[in-house]
Amino acid sequence: QVQLVESGGGLVQPGGSLRLSCAASGIIFSINDMGWYRQAPGKQRELVARISSFSSTAYADSVKGRFTISRDNAKNTVTLRMNSLKLEDTAVYYCNKVPPLDSWGQGTQVTVSS
């Protein structure tokens, strides 16, 4: 059974940084493209960063240059480092395969507020 467990969210001021982590189990992690998604209140879930099985990366324009995704295939983890956070980055953040499975983790709340 697939399990995705996100952690690392919190409350941060604009301009601050956070590091999100996701631990995956129940999938052959190393061969899958992985991504970080987010869902803000009243909005659809969106893919903000993705990393291929070969560790090539891509980002949504809204986070490009501020967020960095990485993976550790030995530990089955994917990390999202977020810098220069903005108010509009406030959302629940999830990790999943790209394209995503039907099953999602609980997510981790990121709140950017002064």
C-alpha positions in Angstrom: 0.0 0.0 0.0 1.3 3.4 -1.0 2.1 5.8 1.9 3.2 9.4 1.5 4.1 11.3 4.6 4.8 15.0 4.4 6.4 17.1 7.1 8.2 20.4 7.7 5.5 22.9 7.3 4.8 25.8 9.6 4.3 29.5 10.1 6.9 31.8 8.5 7.2 35.5 7.8 7.4 36.8 4.2 10.9 36.3 3.0 11.6 33.4 5.2 12.5 29.8 4.4 11.2 26.3 5.1 12.3 22.8 4.2 9.6 20.2 3.5 10.2 16.5 3.5 8.3 13.6 2.1 8.8 9.9 2.9 7.3 7.5 0.4 6.7 3.8 0.8 4.8 1.2 -1.2 6.2 2.3 -4.5 9.4 1.6 -6.4 10.5 5.1 -5.6 13.7 5.4 -7.7 12.0 4.8 -11.0 9.2 7.3 -10.5 9.0 11.0 -11.2 8.0 12.8 -8.0 6.5 16.2 -7.4 5.4 18.7 -4.8 1.9 19.9 -5.1 0.0 22.6 -3.2 -3.5 23.6 -2.6 -4.5 27.0 -1.3 -7.9 27.7 0.1 -10.5 27.9 -2.6 -8.1 26.9 -5.3 -7.3 23.7 -7.2 -4.3 21.6 -6.3 -1.3 22.6 -8.5 2.1 21.0 -9.2 4.8 23.4 -8.2 8.0 21.3 -8.6 8.9 18.0 -10.1 12.0 15.8 -10.2 12.5 13.0 -12.6 14.0 9.6 -11.8 17.2 11.0 -13.2 16.9 14.1 -11.0 16.1 16.6 -13.7 13.9 19.3 -12.2 11.1 21.6 -13.4 9.2 24.3 -11.5 6.1 26.3 -11.9 6.8 29.9 -12.9 5.4 31.1 -9.6 8.2 29.4 -7.6 11.0 29.3 -10.1 14.2 30.6 -8.5 12.9 30.3 -5.0 12.1 26.6 -4.5 14.4 23.7 -5.0 13.3 20.1 -5.2 15.7 17.2 -4.5 15.4 13.4 -3.9 17.3 10.7 -2.0 16.5 7.4 -3.7 18.4 5.5 -0.9 16.0 6.9 1.7 12.9 7.1 -0.5 12.5 10.8 0.3 11.9 13.9 -1.7 12.6 17.4 -0.3 11.4 20.9 -1.1 13.5 23.8 0.0 11.5 27.0 -0.1 13.2 30.4 0.1 12.0 34.0 -0.2 8.5 32.8 0.8 5.6 35.0 -0.2 2.1 35.4 1.2 0.7 33.6 -1.9 2.8 30.5 -1.0 0.4 29.8 1.8 -1.2 26.4 1.1 -1.2 22.7 2.1 1.7 21.1 0.4 1.7 17.4 -0.7 4.1 15.1 -2.4 3.0 12.5 -5.0 4.1 10.8 -8.1 3.9 12.7 -11.4 1.3 12.2 -12.6 -0.2 11.7 -9.2 -1.7 8.6 -7.7 -5.3 8.7 -6.5 -4.0 8.3 -2.9 -2.6 11.4 -1.2 -0.9 12.0 2.1 -2.2 14.3 4.8 -0.1 17.2 3.5 1.8 19.8 5.5 0.5 23.3 6.1 2.6 26.2 5.1 1.5 29.6 6.3 3.3 32.8 5.2 2.1 35.7 7.3 3.5 38.8 8.9 
